[in-house]
Amino acid sequence: MSQTRHVPVMLQRCLDLLAPALETPGPQAPVVVDCTLGLGGHSEALLSAFPSARLIGLDRDKEALRLSGERLAPFGDRATLVHAVYDELPEVLDRLGIPKVQGVLFDLGVSSMQLDEAERGFAYAQDAPLDMRMDQTTGIGAAEVLNTYPPGELVRILRAYGEEKQAKRIVSAIVREREKEPFSNSARLVELIRDALPQAAKRTGGNPAKRTFQALRIEVNGELTVLERAIPAAVQSLAVGGRIAVLSYHSLEDRLVKQVFAAGAATTAPPGLPVVPERYQPRLKLLTRGAELPTEEEVAENRRAAPARLRGAQRIREEER
């Protein structure tokens, strides 16, 4: 897998959002956490752009950690890479003896390595075992989900995580086929989806299997459940003045980030107080108006950037004890 093909999404904008928190000279080196290390593209740029910063990189994928470790080796002990899921951030910081950090970055897209390596089963464009686990040492793969989940649960997953309007049709076909023979490979699933969809549905929005594969990936990796814990935990770990940037690629992820940021940026005072006491003041300041989108030029260069949505926030107040 050539690392040059991996183009980090909205890279300059992420650096600009985090810069004020990472450039400020203090007694200690600023710490930035890349919660989704992947192949280390964003991390490499962060370490290069902010020479005094120290980086903590998290990934649940051991192969990603190995490859990014090679890429970040020139930075020596400025980079600490940890095998962990991003909702484990508080435990990781605790273990490393870091009370607060100055920057946090999430890039919630599937890494290009996972998409490009056929045997991982993430991609619908090539035949592969239906696995889709980001950490292949734990949990159940996509084939087991397809073969064992009750039909109603499969319909819910395709609708909620894949925004698939034809979920019922697809699931009926899956249930019929799995009784003949359990699913094991992606090509059979792609073909089944093509056959199950009405003509009109096949004409829109790229590969018709895309939404189902996305839904299975989110389910297999528990992505939304993990994210629900991870974003508040990351906000919690920020020092005052610290900044967080989150790139999401799916409306459910983006909504979740938006809700956490909006809650942090709102006053919690009971209505009608003439003066709002400190403890009710917002803890966050929003740094983006709504979600920012990649430029047309970037999408033309890197089609994986197309669905990206970027939100940023700054910690402006400590928690009340």
Disulfide bonds with the S-S distance in Angstrom:
none
